[in-house]
Amino acid sequence: MIKIPAYDPKPEYVLLKDEIDAAIQGVLDSGRFIMGPEVTRFEENVAAYLGVKHTVGLNSGTDAIVIGLQALGVGAGDEVITTAFSFFATAEAISHLDAVPIFVDIDPVTFNIDVSKIEDKITERTKAIIPVHLYGHAADMDVITDLAQRYGLWILEDVAQAFGGKWKGKKLGAIGEIGALSFFPTKNLGAYGDGGMLVTENDDYARMAKMLRTHGAQKKYYNQIVGYNTRLDALQAAILNVKLNYLDHSNTLRRKAAERYSQMLAGVDGVTIPREASGAYHVYHQFTLRIRDGKRDQVQAKLAERGIGSMVYYPVPMHRLPVYQDLGWQIPQAELAAAEVLSVPLWPLIDEETQREVVSALEEAVR
Ligand SMILES: Cc1ncc(COP(=O)(O)O)c(C=O)c1O
């Protein structure tokens, strides 16, 4: 029996029910289910929020990365540098275009790409870098931007887990050439189904992305290239238009919940608490601990026995996934993180009492 889930979307819906129900009803009444005014309005709202010129609503964050890379001009045989420790979609998008993911180890504190290890991996075939702002924490965009400028590389930010997060005051997604957002339900801005968005300042990338989104056609039935069918759903856009107004507030609540966990967990043996690096504004998509001494799986099982959900993001680093394991890479910090990470229950409206229960179960489980 699950007593405390790893993520609970219900309290937010209860709070915003009237607004969300009205938004959904509005779409039903309008009969505009594909693209239409809610999608346009959401694209405009995100453009204003991030301070970017173009936003292209898509049906997932994965598609935002695929289409983003394609719009940049990444193709067969090109190398794209990224972290070894992310959700598979990041590397999958690269492989979809027959480009080659080049995996870099992570910084053990932030879990993000170790920027001191990128330069060694740059070759004449390198075209782009995809930093992933994992768990809501920014990658070091200063070093990445500097490398990209020196070597003439594109940056595509994978912001799936960090919408609303910042690096030195700059909103994530608006730093590289392209930002890829996901509105998967558990994300900081979560829809009630799939959704994603590509954001960019560049007119050409935006034009290409819009064309790819609708079967490679700028004008309906006059298809110019082979594209996709990957539009942001109108019902999801309507819901997201409501929720975007609360994104900053809900990220503040996530940060408060993270602060409470940090205080409650300080001094618990065998557990490493996540830290916010200087320059980052962490939006805690996840509150991810390290459970040291090889005890992670046993701790997770003990929490489950007490009805407490937790998640392992991710049990296998990307270079070790069956799809890539033949490469035979060894990437030590990513491998260690995969063995130690445990994300504990966190959502914006989680209350202190629930957190206390998680912490007391955790204290017992690590003993
Ligand atoms: C880091 C990262 N990149 C990409 C994605 C893909 O997003 P989506 O599920 O919207 O396709 C996700 C989320 O699922 C993710 O966590």
The ligand as a Gaussian input file, in Angstrom:
#p B3LYP/6-31G(d) Opt

LIG

0 1
 C       16.478000      14.949000     -18.892000
 C       15.314000      14.620000     -19.773000
 N       15.414000      14.816000     -21.096000
 C       14.397000      14.564000     -21.918000
 C       13.197000      14.091000     -21.449000
 C       12.130000      13.784000     -22.424000
 O       10.939000      14.482000     -22.203000
 P        9.551000      13.843000     -22.657000
 O        9.186000      12.790000     -21.674000
 O        8.612000      15.019000     -22.606000
 O        9.711000      13.322000     -24.027000
 C       13.032000      13.893000     -20.074000
 C       11.782000      13.456000     -19.454000
 O       11.129000      12.556000     -19.581000
 C       14.127000      14.134000     -19.220000
 O       14.020000      13.949000     -17.901000

